[in-house]
């Protein structure tokens, strides 16, 4: 027992943020395991057990995504009024309830109802978690804590996918229902842990705003959100662009796709914290985005070379392209997190971070079409995309200085009067 206690104390010391950082890490791991398990069985459950066509499945997911985009900013405004911790607890309990009902879906209308209810809060969890990290940890630890959380999420998604594989092996409604209920339990545990998470300090009353939409007039923040959204296209390149390019334009076997993705996962887990160093300032976050843009541009140019080479050399070039892609992913994540924290207006972190993550959500909708066009056009498409990544990266320091100048020109809020002893 004493050995177990020593291990726990050791973990707490090794995680940025101490005991709070460790609790946040546990929350991230639990969330990722449940979500990974759900993603593994979600499509087979709807198409096999419920019996819906792929078109109806797509309809439901599209409606859910549209609702999520519409509710992201209002939920962010609510978080600025009552705090991100309360909102995250509510969002987690809402998702828990939806996944308790999910296994009992029998037809299209029930499926649409459940996914639309999930869509109400689908884009709220990520900004609320980020805002909560900002309130629960010291400023110097924030980016490193989020880096640890992202690394653990990659591990959690893998573990969850393996658990989901059990449901796929059983391949009946009961097996799928068990995985869906496991996801519901993960959200219940997440809500419990979030409700008990200590917060360093709440925003001063003088900083609070009611239904403020000033973020939509903040040109520097919106510009930063835009370039970050473009750089997050590494996700679509990994899941769609590179596989399509390998299968349709090279002589490399499609069996190489899985090992290349594994390389990305391992490097992301191992190097995410290291990549987040020195991004606690606007200048540091901007430099990380420059590196992200150049890394992604290099990835695109390496992909152009792959079809012209013998198979063995092409595999080597694809491996280098995947390493460059992973570098872009790591630097984009670190720079995006650091910049979004620093550029959010005090007292409005909830709505600012919601808009920031909304940019990522819009990219996830638009990027598959854009990347498909790039793959179809071949060399020209990849070169243009490489130029876009490079331009966005080099724009980051300019936008950072613009945002810093705006922040310095804001009137400082009056401090709260001291409480009576």
C-alpha positions in Angstrom: 0.0 0.0 0.0 2.9 2.3 0.8 4.4 1.7 -2.6 1.1 2.7 -4.3 1.0 5.9 -2.3 4.6 6.7 -3.2 3.7 6.2 -6.9 0.7 8.5 -6.7 2.8 11.2 -5.0 5.4 10.7 -7.7 2.8 11.2 -10.5 1.5 14.3 -8.8 5.0 15.8 -8.7 5.7 15.0 -12.4 2.5 16.5 -13.7 2.4 20.3 -14.3 0.0 21.9 -11.9 0.6 19.5 -9.0 -2.5 17.7 -7.6 -4.9 19.8 -9.7 -2.9 19.0 -12.8 -3.1 15.3 -11.9 -6.8 15.5 -11.4 -7.2 17.3 -14.8 -5.1 14.5 -16.4 -7.4 11.8 -14.9 -10.4 13.7 -16.2 -8.9 13.9 -19.7 -8.0 10.2 -19.8 -11.5 9.1 -18.7 -13.2 11.4 -21.2 -10.9 10.1 -24.0 -11.4 6.4 -23.2 -15.2 6.8 -23.2 -15.2 8.8 -26.4 -12.7 6.5 -28.2 -14.9 3.5 -27.3 -18.0 5.3 -28.6 -16.4 6.3 -31.9 -15.4 2.7 -32.6 -19.0 1.4 -32.4 -21.1 4.4 -33.3 -21.4 3.7 -37.0 -21.9 -0.1 -36.8 -24.5 0.4 -34.0 -26.6 2.8 -36.2 -26.3 0.9 -39.4 -26.5 -2.6 -38.1 -28.6 -2.6 -34.9 -30.8 0.4 -35.7 -30.8 -0.3 -39.4 -30.4 3.2 -40.7 -28.7 3.9 -44.1 -25.5 5.8 -44.3 -27.4 8.7 -45.8 -29.6 9.0 -42.8 -26.6 8.6 -40.5 -25.0 11.5 -42.4 -28.2 13.6 -42.1 -28.2 13.2 -38.3 -24.6 14.1 -37.9 -25.0 17.1 -40.2 -27.9 18.4 -38.1 -26.0 17.8 -34.9 -23.0 19.7 -36.2 -25.2 22.7 -37.3 -26.8 22.9 -33.9 -23.4 22.7 -32.2 -22.1 25.6 -34.3 -25.1 27.7 -33.3 -24.9 27.0 -29.5 -21.1 27.4 -29.0 -21.1 31.2 -28.4 -24.2 31.3 -26.2 -22.7 28.6 -24.0 -19.4 30.6 -23.8 -21.3 33.7 -22.7 -23.1 31.6 -20.0 -19.7 30.4 -18.8 -18.6 34.0 -18.3 -21.6 34.5 -16.1 -21.5 31.4 -13.9 -18.0 30.0 -14.5 -16.7 27.3 -16.8 -16.7 24.7 -14.1 -20.4 24.8 -13.6 -21.0 24.7 -17.4 -18.6 21.8 -17.8 -20.4 19.8 -15.1 -23.8 20.6 -16.7 -22.5 19.7 -20.2 -21.1 16.4 -18.9 -24.3 15.4 -17.2 -26.3 16.4 -20.3 -24.1 14.1 -22.4 -24.3 11.3 -19.8 -28.1 11.5 -20.0 -28.1 11.4 -23.8 -25.8 8.3 -23.9 -28.0 6.5 -21.4 -30.8 6.9 -23.9 -28.7 6.2 -27.0 -28.8 2.4 -26.8 -32.6 2.4 -26.9 -32.8 4.2 -30.3 -35.0 2.3 -32.6 -35.7 4.5 -35.6 -34.7 7.6 -37.5 -36.7 10.1 -35.5 -35.3 8.8 -32.2 -31.8 8.9 -33.6 -32.2 12.5 -34.8 -33.6 13.5 -31.5 -30.7 12.1 -29.5 -27.9 13.4 -31.8 -29.5 16.9 -32.0 -29.7 16.9 -28.2 -26.0 16.0 -28.1 -25.3 18.7 -30.7 -26.6 21.4 -28.2 -23.4 20.9 -26.2 -21.1 19.2 -28.6 -18.7 22.2 -29.2 -18.9 23.4 -25.6 -16.8 20.8 -23.8 -13.4 21.7 -25.3 -13.4 25.5 -24.6 -14.9 24.9 -21.1 -12.1 22.5 -20.3 -9.5 25.0 -21.6 -11.1 27.8 -19.6 -11.2 25.6 -16.5 -7.5 24.8 -16.8 -7.0 28.6 -16.9 -8.8 29.1 -13.7 -7.5 26.0 -11.8 -3.7 26.3 -12.6 -1.1 28.9 -12.4 -0.4 31.0 -15.5 3.1 29.5 -16.0 1.6 26.0 -15.9 -1.4 26.4 -18.2 0.1 25.5 -21.6 2.1 22.6 -20.2 -1.0 21.2 -18.4 -3.0 21.3 -21.6 -0.1 19.7 -23.5 -0.1 16.8 -20.9 -3.9 16.5 -21.3 -3.6 16.3 -25.1 -0.9 13.6 -24.9 -3.1 11.6 -22.5 -6.1 12.0 -24.7 -4.2 10.4 -27.5 -3.5 7.4 -25.2 -7.1 7.4 -24.0 -8.5 7.3 -27.5 -6.4 4.3 -28.3 -7.4 2.5 -25.2 -11.1 3.4 -25.9 -10.8 2.1 -29.4 -9.6 -1.2 -28.1 -12.5 -1.4 -25.7 -14.8 -0.5 -28.6 -13.3 -3.4 -30.4 -14.8 -5.7 -27.8 -18.3 -4.4 -28.8 -17.4 -5.0 -32.5 -16.4 -8.6 -31.7 -19.7 -9.2 -30.0 -21.4 -7.5 -32.9 -25.0 -7.4 -31.5 -27.1 -4.7 -29.9 -26.2 -5.8 -26.4 -22.5 -5.5 -27.1 -22.9 -2.0 -28.6 -25.2 -0.9 -25.8 -22.6 -1.9 -23.2 -20.0 0.4 -24.9 -22.5 3.3 -25.2 -23.3 3.0 -21.5 -19.6 2.9 -20.7 -19.4 6.3 -22.4 -22.3 7.5 -20.3 -20.5 6.4 -17.2 -17.3 8.3 -18.3 -19.3 11.5 -18.5 -20.8 11.0 -15.1 -17.4 10.4 -13.6 -16.1 13.5 -15.5 -18.9 15.6 -14.0 -18.1 14.4 -10.5 -14.4 15.1 -10.8 -15.0 18.6 -12.4 -17.4 19.6 -9.6 -14.7 18.9 -7.0 -11.9 20.6 -8.9 -10.6 23.6 -6.9 -10.4 26.9 -8.7 -7.6 29.4 -7.9 -9.7 32.5 -8.3 -12.9 33.6 -10.1 -12.9 36.7 -12.3 -13.4 40.0 -10.5 -17.0 41.3 -10.6 -15.8 44.4 -12.5 -14.6 42.1 -15.3 -17.9 40.2 -15.8 -20.0 41.0 -18.8 -23.6 40.2 -19.6 -24.3 38.8 -23.1 -21.2 40.5 -24.5 -20.5 39.9 -28.2 -17.4 42.1 -28.3 -15.3 39.1 -29.4 -16.9 39.4 -32.8 -15.4 42.9 -33.1 -12.0 41.9 -31.9 -10.1 41.8 -35.2 -6.8 40.5 -33.9 -8.4 37.6 -32.0 -10.5 36.6 -35.0 -7.5 36.8 -37.2 -5.5 34.6 -34.8 -8.5 32.2 -34.7 -8.6 32.1 -38.5 -4.9 31.2 -39.0 -5.0 28.7 -36.2 -8.1 27.0 -37.9 -6.2 26.8 -41.2 -3.2 25.2 -39.4 -5.5 22.6 -37.7 -6.0 21.1 -41.2 -3.3 18.7 -40.1 -6.1 16.6 -38.7 -7.8 16.3 -42.1 -4.5 15.6 -43.8 -3.9 12.8 -41.4 -7.3 11.2 -41.7 -8.2 11.9 -45.4 -5.4 13.6 -47.4 -2.5 11.3 -46.9 -4.5 8.1 -47.1 -6.1 9.2 -50.4 -2.8 10.3 -51.8 -1.1 7.0 -50.9 -3.9 4.9 -52.4 -4.6 6.9 -55.5 -1.3 8.4 -56.5 1.6 6.2 -55.3 2.7 2.6 -55.7 3.0 2.2 -51.9 0.6 -0.4 -50.4 -2.4 0.9 -48.5 -1.2 -1.4 -45.6 1.4 1.3 -44.9 -1.3 3.8 -43.8 -1.7 2.2 -40.4 2.0 2.2 -39.4 2.3 5.9 -40.6 -0.6 6.9 -38.4 0.9 5.0 -35.5 4.1 7.0 -36.0 2.0 10.2 -35.6 0.3 8.9 -32.5 3.5 7.8 -30.8 5.4 11.1 -31.6 2.4 13.2 -30.5 2.3 11.4 -27.1 6.0 11.6 -26.6 6.7 15.2 -27.7 3.6 17.3 -27.0 4.8 18.6 -23.7 8.3 19.4 -25.1 6.7 21.3 -28.1 4.7 23.4 -25.7 7.8 25.0 -24.1 8.2 28.8 -24.3 4.6 29.4 -25.5 3.5 31.2 -22.4 3.8 34.6 -24.1 2.2 35.9 -27.3 5.7 36.1 -28.9 6.4 32.5 -28.0 3.0 31.2 -29.2 3.5 33.1 -32.4 6.8 31.5 -33.0 5.3 28.1 -32.5 2.7 28.8 -35.2 5.5 29.9 -37.5 7.1 26.5 -37.0 3.7 24.8 -37.5 3.1 26.5 -40.8 6.6 25.6 -42.1 6.3 22.0 -40.9 3.0 21.5 -42.6 4.3 23.2 -45.8 7.3 20.8 -45.8 4.9 17.9 -45.4 2.9 18.9 -48.5 6.1 19.3 -50.6 7.3 15.9 -49.5 4.0 14.3 -50.5 4.5 15.8 -54.0 7.7 13.9 -54.3 6.4 10.5 -53.2 4.7 9.4 -56.4 7.8 10.0 -58.5 10.0 7.6 -56.5 10.5 3.9 -56.3 8.4 2.2 -53.6 11.2 1.9 -51.0 12.2 5.6 -51.3 8.5 6.6 -51.5 7.9 4.9 -48.1 10.9 6.8 -46.7 9.6 10.1 -48.0 6.1 9.4 -46.7 7.6 8.7 -43.3 9.4 12.1 -43.4 6.1 13.7 -44.4 4.4 12.1 -41.5 7.1 13.4 -39.1 6.7 16.9 -40.6 2.9 16.7 -40.2 3.3 15.6 -36.6 5.6 18.6 -36.0 3.0 20.9 -37.4 0.4 19.3 -35.2 2.5 19.7 -32.0 3.5 23.3 -32.7 0.0 24.3 -33.8 -1.5 22.9 -30.7 1.0 24.6 -28.4 0.8 27.9 -30.2 -2.9 27.9 -30.4 -3.5 27.1 -26.8 -1.0 29.7 -25.6 -2.2 32.4 -27.9 -5.9 31.8 -27.2 -5.3 32.1 -23.4 -3.3 35.2 -23.7 -5.5 37.0 -26.3 -8.8 36.3 -24.5 -10.2 39.4 -22.9 -10.3 39.1 -19.1 -13.7 38.3 -17.8 -14.8 36.9 -21.2 -12.6 33.8 -21.5 -15.6 31.6 -22.0 -17.0 33.3 -25.1 -13.5 34.0 -26.5 -12.4 30.4 -26.2 -15.7 29.2 -27.6 -15.1 31.4 -30.7 -11.6 30.0 -30.9 -12.8 26.4 -30.9 -15.6 27.4 -33.3 -12.9 28.1 -35.8 -11.6 24.6 -35.4 -15.1 23.2 -35.8 -15.6 25.1 -39.1 -12.3 23.8 -40.4 -13.5 20.3 -39.6 -16.5 20.8 -41.8 -14.8 22.6 -44.7 -11.4 21.0 -44.8 -12.4 17.5 -46.1 -13.8 19.2 -49.3 -10.7 21.3 -49.7 -8.2 18.5 -49.1 -10.1 16.3 -51.6 -9.7 19.0 -54.2 -6.0 19.2 -53.3 -5.6 15.5 -53.8 -7.5 15.6 -57.1 -5.4 18.4 -58.5 -2.1 16.8 -57.5 1.1 18.7 -57.5 -0.5 22.1 -58.0 -2.9 21.6 -55.2 -0.2 20.5 -52.7 2.0 23.4 -53.6 -0.8 25.9 -53.1 -1.7 24.3 -49.8 1.9 24.4 -48.7 2.0 28.2 -49.5 -1.2 28.7 -47.5 0.3 27.0 -44.5 3.5 29.0 -44.8 1.6 32.3 -45.1 -0.6 31.6 -42.1 2.5 30.7 -40.0 4.4 33.8 -40.9 1.3 35.9 -40.2 1.2 34.8 -36.6 3.8 37.2 -35.2 2.2 40.1 -37.0 -1.2 39.3 -35.6 0.4 38.7 -32.2 2.0 42.2 -32.1 -1.4 43.6 -33.2 -3.2 41.8 -30.4 -0.6 42.8 -27.9 -1.0 46.5 -28.8 -4.7 46.2 -28.5 -4.4 44.5 -25.1 -2.0 47.2 -23.9 -4.4 50.0 -24.9 -7.3 48.5 -22.9 -8.2 50.4 -19.7 -7.3 48.3 -16.7 -10.3 47.2 -14.5 -10.7 48.6 -11.0 -9.5 46.1 -8.4 -12.2 44.5 -6.2 -12.4 46.2 -2.7 -10.8 44.2 0.0 -13.1 42.1 2.1 -13.6 43.0 5.7 -11.6 41.0 8.1 
